[in-house]
Amino acid sequence: MRTIEERLEEHKQDMSTMQAPPELEGRLRHALEATPARKKKMNRAATWVLSSTAALLLLVGTYQYPAFAYYGSMLLNKIELSSLSFAEVAEQGYGQTVNKSKTLNDGTVITIDGVIADDNGLLMYYTIDRTDGSVFTDNGSFRYGVNHIHGFLTDSDPKEGNGNHSQDETQFEGVYKFEPVSPFSRTLTVTFSEWLENGKRATYPISFKFEANKAMKSIVKEDIAQAIPVDQGSVHYDAIIASPTSTIVKGHYEMKYEGAPRFPARTSLYVNGVEVKSWGMRADHSGPKGSPAFELEFDVLPTDRVKTIELVLNNFSGYQKVEKPISLASPSDQSIRIGDEKLWIRSVTPTASGYDIVIARKQFTLLEKEHVSVQAGGKTVPVSSISQSRPWDLKNGNILREQTYSFKTTEKPELLLLNEFHYIKTYDKSVYIPVNSP
């Protein structure tokens, strides 16, 4: 695989000969007017967790993506984005400087300092300066918000953000990551918001020119189209997009039941045998035929010389059918193995209304009421109530959860009838992604 520096030099040469037709936007806009508007995505919440690395822009089709700057190997070396202000970025010659401001009625100034974008999103650096002698109150970070970005063929929601106050608390300096913007947008409008003292919410749009001149592709952009079989279905990994700001893996679930899995898949990413830090998961129902889908976000790739990419499904929802009844003759703190899991029958105690059975299990092993009963005096007796779970400390570093299951019977229970249960199952299965050198 060629290095990023080699591709950058080649890309600069291509840029001198490639240019989008001037009438392209008009043709696209005309076509768009005849197309039904797409449904707005439901999740508009911004999660205040961002630690990534900066940045780069997308190349779409045969036309150059509006780009700002390519971050070379110096900035790709694990520098956390939250530790960089845009001034620090600009000092090294990277990013598009914007410097567009809006002054509010009380004199507060909101400024978009600069932006950077790539296949996985757009990063916006901004500052909020309070008027002289005024500081951010305790809830100042929540008073001002960032909503979305609009532009030609663009309606991008914020995904995550981070920021800090100055020492004198007169300035807030932040960065937000948005969904990718359209490659054909020439002007972008960011909408900021403020909660006023009267409880109403004011909005402040700020528009700026979106430049299109220095685009680059992502480091890796591959279809995966591989699945791992699991209990009651399969986990599908659809695509991976790796750029100098983050690495995104998209996938979906195909299960034998409706709805989302009880527990999401925990997946690890390895590049050239080195694990890449995970930043979390987002889920929705955008998979095939509305099936549950997920999007995994990882750190930037540790190298641009990608030889191998491996995804490992560490654990996921497990299903265990219980074929044999469990004896209640000798309750103890000794475990009972059922498939890959263990249960503990700690006690069987008579009560005024029947019998209580204390059962312990791992935190995410679910024994549901409709699948729990006992055999007592030759009859099957369903559970009448289940207590809240409480910790059981084994004093060896393991803390389990126990609950009391009550049964209304005058006969002492002989057998626990447990039809099935769900739990987090270890899979440790891999898919290997072929890497195509550009």
N, C-alpha and C positions, 0 to 999 in steps of 0.2 A: 504494500500500500504506500502511495506517495505521501510525503509529509504535508501538513497544512501549509507550510511556507511555500512548497512547490506549487500546490494548488492555488494559493493566493496569487503568485506571480503569473500563472497561466490565466487565472480569472481576470486579472488586470488587463492582460493583452486582449482577451475576448471582449472586455467592456468597451474598448476603443472602436470596435466594429459592430457592436450590437446596440440596437435602440428600438424601443417600442414605437409602433406607428402612432402618430399624433392623433389619428381619428379613433384609436382603440377605445378610449374611455367613452366617447359618444356612442359607439356601437354597443358597448356593454350596458350603458345606462338605458338605451332604448330597449334592449332585450330584457333588462331587469324589470322595466315597467310592466311588461306583459307576463311576468312570473309572479305567482302568489308569494306573499311574504312568508318567510320561514318563521316557525314558532319560536318564541323567545325561550331560552333555557331558564329553568326554574331556579337554579341555585345562583343567587346574587351575593351571597354572604362572602365577605373577605376574611380569610383566616389569617390571624396575625402571627404567622410563622414563616420567616423567609431567611434562609441562609444558602446562598447559591454562589455562582461565579459569573463574571460578566464575559462577554456577549458578542453578538454576530447576527446576521440576517439571512432570510430565506430567499432562495431562487425559485421562482414559480414558472413552470412551463418553459417557454423559450424567452421569456422577458425577465428583465432584472428586477428583483424584489427591492422596494425602497429600503435602503440600508443605511446604517450609521457607521459602524466601525467593526473591524475585526480585532478581537483580542488575541494577541500572540501568546506564545508559550509562557511568557513571564506572568501574565494574568490568569493563565489556565492552571497554574500551580496551586490550587486549593485555597486561594484567597477568598475569604468569605465576603460576599457582596455587602452584607450589613456593616462591614468594617470600612467600606469605601464611600466617601461622599462623591458627588459628581465633580467637584473641583479636583479631587485626586485623580479621577478618571480622565478629566480633560487635560490635566497637566502632562499626561503621557500621550496626548494626541488622539485619544479614542472618544467615540460617542458623538452624537449630534447635539450641539449646544442649542437650546431653545430660548431660554430667558424670556418667557412670556408670563406676564403677571396680571392679577386681578386684585384691585383694592376694594375692600368691603366698606360698608357704611361707617363702621367704627374705626377705620384706618388700618385694620389688619390686612396684610398683603400675602396672597398666595402666589407662588412662583413655580412654574415648571422649569427646572434647571436644564434637564437634558433627557434624552431617551436612547435606548439601545434595544434591538429586537433580533429575533431569530425564528427558526421553525417552531419553537416551543412556546413562544410568547413575546410580549413587549415589556421592557423594564422602563419605568418612569421615575426619575429622581425629582423631588420637589422640596420646597421649604415653605413654612408658614411663619411670617414675622409679625409679632404683636406690635401694637403702637408703643411709643416711648412711655416708659414707666408702667407698662402693663405686662403681666406675666400669665402663663398658662395656669389655670387652677388645677385642682386635683383631678378633675374630669376633663381637662383640656384635650387629652388625646382622643376622647370620644366625642368631643364637640364638633370636630371637623372630620369629614369622611371623603372618600374617593369612590365614585360610583362606577362609571363605565366610559368607554371610548367609542365615539361614533366617527364614521367617515364613509367614503364611497365603498360599498359592499362590506362595510365593517360595523359590527356592533359587538364589541368585546367586553366581557365582564372581568372584574378584578378577581384574581385567584388567591393572592397572598401578599403580605406587606410587612414592613418593619420600619422602625425609626427611633430617633432619640431627641430629647430636649437638649438645648444648650445649657451650660452651667448656670446662667442667670435666668433660665426658663423663659426667655423672651423669643426664642426661635425653636421650631420643630423641624427637623431634617429627616425626610423619609424616602423610601423607595417602594414602589408597587410593581407587582408582576400581573400582566393582563393576558387574556387569551390572545393567540396570534391575530394580527390585523391583516386586512386584505393587501395583496401586493400592488393593487392599483389605486390605493388611496393616496391622494396628493395633499389633502388637508385632514388633520385629525382634531377632534374636539373631545377634551377630557372634562367630565362634569364633577366638580367638587360640591360638597354639601356642608351645611352648618345647622346645628340645632340652636334656635334662638331662645332667648329667655322666656318668651311667651309660649314655649312648647311647640312652635311651628318649625318647619324645616325649610331652609332656603337653599337654592341650588345656584352654582356659579360655573357656567361653561367657559372654558379657556381653549381657544383654537390656535393651532400652529401648523406651519408648513412641514409636510412629511417628505423628506428628500429621497430620491431614488438614483443612486449612482455607484454604490460600492458593495453590491450584494455578494454573498457566498453561500454555498450549500452547507447543510449540516454535515458533521463528521460522518455520521452513520444514519441512513434512512432505509430500513429494510422491512419487507413483509415477512412475518414469521409463519402464520397459518399452521400452528402446531398445537396439539391438545394433549393433556395428561388425564388419563382416566382416574376417577375418584369414586368413593362410595356415592351411589345415587346420581351419577352424572359425570361431567368432565369439565376441566378448566382449560379454556382456550386462550392462547397468547397470539394476538393478531398482528401487531406491528411494533417496531421500536424506532424512535427518532432521538438521536443524540446530537446535541449542539453544545457550544461553549457556555451555555447558561444552565442546562440541565439535561437529563436523559429521561424520556417518557416511554413507558411500555403500556400499550393498550391491549385489552383483552375482554373476554366475556365468559359467562357461565352457561352451560347447558345441563340443566338438572331434570330429574324425573318428577319433580314437583314444581308447583307454581311459586313465584316469589323469589326473593333473594336468599342465598344460603344463610344458615344460622351464624356462621363465622366466616369472615372474609379470608381469602387465600393470603398466606404470608409467603412472599417470593423474594429470593435473593438474586442479585445480578453480579456476575463475575466477568471481568474483561481481562484477557490474557492471564486468567487464573487469580486475579486480584479482585476481592469483593468491593463493590461500589456502595457508598453509603446511601441508605434509603431515607427519603424525606416524607413518605406517607402515601396514602391512597385516597382517591375520590371514586365514588360509585354512583351509578344512575341506571336507567333502563334503556340505554341507547344501543344495546346489542341487537343482533339479528332477530327480527319479529318481536322487538320489545323485550328481549331477554336481558337479565341483569348484566351490566357491563362495569368494568373498572379501569382506572387509569393509575398507574404506579409512577411515582416520581423519584428519581435517583439523582445523585450528584453528577457533576460533569465526568466524562470518561477520564481515567487517570493517564491516558496517553492518546495521541492521534495515530499511533502505529498499531491499529487494532488487528489482531490476528485471530482471536477467538472470543466469542460472546456466548455465555451460558446463563440460562435462567433456571433456578432451582426452586421448585415448589416445596417449601419446608413443611408447612402444615396447612390444614384446611378442615372443613367440617367432616366429621366421621360419623358413621351410622353402624350401630351394633345391634343385631337381633339376638335375643337371649332365648336359646332353645330349651334349657333345662331350669327347673325351679331351684331356688337357693335354700338350703336347710337353715332353719332358725333354732335348731336344737342347742347349739353351743355358741352363743354370741361372744365375741372377743375383739381385741384390737388387732387381730391378724387379718391381713388382706385376703380377698377372694378375687382371683383373676378371671375376667370374662373377656375373651378376645385379647385385644391389646391394652385393655383398661383394668383397673382394680377398684373394688368396692370394699367397704368395711361395715359389718353389722356389729355395732358397738354394744347394743343392749336391747332386750325385749322385756318391757315392764308393764304389769297390770295396772289399770287405772279404774276410776269409778265408772267410766262409760265403755271400757274395752281394754285395748292394749296399745302402748306406744312403742315404736321401733325406731331407734336412732341409727341412721345410715350416714356414713361419711364417704366423700368422693372428692375428686379434684375439682378445682374451682369451676371449670367450664365443662364438666360432665353433667348433662341435664337429664334428670329423672322426672318425667312429666306425669302429672296426676292420673291421666287416663290410661297410663301403661303400668301402673303400680297397684298390686293387690296381694292378698295373702290367702293361703289355704288354711282354714281352721275348722275342725270337726267335720271334715269332708265337704265343706262349702267354700266357695270363692267369695271373699269379702273385699270390696273395693276400699281404697284409702278414703277416709272422711275429711281429713285436713292435713296440711303440711305446714310446719313452722317456718319462720324466716331462717335463712342459713346463718351459721355462726362459725367462727374459726376454730379449728382443732390443731393446735401446735404440737407437732411430733418431736420437738426439741432437737431435731437433727438438720435444721435448715428448711424443712418442708412444713408448710401450713396448708391443711386441707379444709374443706367445708363440710359441716355436718348439719343435718336437719332431723326433726322429729316427725315421723309419719304415724298418724293416729288411725286406729281401726275400731269400729264398733262391733265387737263380738264378745260373747261370754266364754268362748272356747279359746284356749291358748293357740296362737298361730304356729303352724308347723313348717310352712314353706313360704318363701317370698316369691311371688310370681311377677317377674319383671319382663314384659314383652320385648322392649327395645329401649335404647337410649342414644342420645347424640353427644358427641364430644369433639374436642380438637384433636385431630389425628395427625401423627407425623407421617409424611410421605417421602420427603427427600428424593424426589424424582426430577430429572433434568431434561431440558430441551436445548439443543445447540443451534445457534443461528448462523447460517452461512454469511460471511462478510464478503461483499463484492467490491473489489477495488475499483475506484472510478477511472 
